[in-house]
Amino acid sequence: MRPARAIVDLDALRHNYRIAKALHAGRALAVVKANAYGHGAVRCAKALGAEADGFAVAAIEEALALRDGGITAPILLLEGVFEASELAEVEAHDLWMVVHHLEQLQMLEAYAAKKPFNVWLKLNTGMNRAGFAPELARELHDRLLASGKVGKLTLMTHFARADEPDSDATAQQFARFRAGVAGIAAEHSVCNSAAILAWPAVRGHWGRPGIMLYGADPMPLDGGQLRPVMTLESRVIAVREIAAGEPLGYGARFVAERPTRVGLVAMGYADGYPRVVPTGTPVAVDGKPGRIIGRVSMDMLTVDLSGLADAGLGSRVELWGAQVPINAIAAAAGTISYELLCNVKRARLEYRGE
Ligand SMILES: *Cc1c(COP(=O)(O)O)cnc(C)c1O
């Protein structure tokens, strides 16, 4: 069997959830959208099951997959419904939903609800992507409650720059939120992972941690407490010596300066490992620091075994995990850990700690 695999450590996931919840000092919805950032939504939700206060997903398809998987905890639709026909499913499956624009609110008002919905009214405090003006919070709150379609209403916003501790954008967004919701008797939800980690003065009743659950710190500085959940790994499937001056791989992107022992690894961009990373990008070979040389191809990549005398055929190569921080690979690829994790495919997902 091809040795490319992504090992998901569910103990680490639970550990990170506990940190999120303790730091936030309130309830926390575990964000498991996009197949739990590539980790497998049902397996992750089940692993958190007993202790998670609930879950959050991007759309009803993701919520229904969790319900089909036996998850009975609250599930919030972070973007609410996309069309009125989804409301019957939201009702039937007891889902919670965000309302972030007027058409959604009108769909809800027009729906013949059998029981009241749990609605999260989203306010735009500076992201300028989704949500109502905070000045409308009172009026919309009253209008939603008056519709008789809403049993519980939570007020929420989302931060654009919480991962920048030196910017005052988050404090400003929070101040706008507080001003908009002042005097309204409702629970609040404002924090994503970065806000939970970097903004202790900014809290609501419900946290919404995502990336930190998977052990990737969204800040440039590593907090150190989180444990990586995914280990992307494979094995050396062939070894070859190339002489000084010889090229390696597509485009001859690497040319050996000295005799070089090359390990061929079963991992490529079709597994979700980014093609754009340069020579020198870190890997761990049998636990020792190593580096990629040459272009990453679809099914394979090549590593330098020259200084690793004990390494050879069958050596374990970690692409990211406890030894190779995913943030280092994200930096090498010019992206963020989120995108790398969501892109993992083909490599087998295996679970530990169930
Ligand atoms: C995805 C998402 C989150 C989680 O964000 P992280 O940065 O992964 O913690 C929280 N809130 C909303 C509205 C989201 O869409």
The ligand as a MOL file (V3000), in Angstrom:
LIG
                    3D

  0  0  0     0  0            999 V3000
M  V30 BEGIN CTAB
M  V30 COUNTS 15 15 0 0 0
M  V30 BEGIN ATOM
M  V30 1 C -14.2190 29.5900 10.5260 0
M  V30 2 C -14.8250 30.4660 11.5360 0
M  V30 3 C -14.3450 30.4730 12.8530 0
M  V30 4 C -13.1100 29.7080 13.2790 0
M  V30 5 O -11.9700 30.4720 12.9360 0
M  V30 6 P -10.5000 30.0210 13.3510 0
M  V30 7 O -9.6310 31.1200 12.8960 0
M  V30 8 O -10.2180 28.7540 12.6190 0
M  V30 9 O -10.5170 29.8140 14.8190 0
M  V30 10 C -15.0140 31.2450 13.7810 0
M  V30 11 N -16.0960 32.0000 13.4200 0
M  V30 12 C -16.5610 32.0330 12.1620 0
M  V30 13 C -17.7240 32.8800 11.8340 0
M  V30 14 C -15.9300 31.2790 11.1740 0
M  V30 15 O -16.3910 31.3330 9.9190 0
M  V30 END ATOM
M  V30 BEGIN BOND
M  V30 1 1 1 2
M  V30 2 1 2 3
M  V30 3 2 2 14
M  V30 4 1 3 4
M  V30 5 2 3 10
M  V30 6 1 4 5
M  V30 7 1 5 6
M  V30 8 2 6 7
M  V30 9 1 6 8
M  V30 10 1 6 9
M  V30 11 1 10 11
M  V30 12 2 11 12
M  V30 13 1 12 13
M  V30 14 1 12 14
M  V30 15 1 14 15
M  V30 END BOND
M  V30 END CTAB
M  END
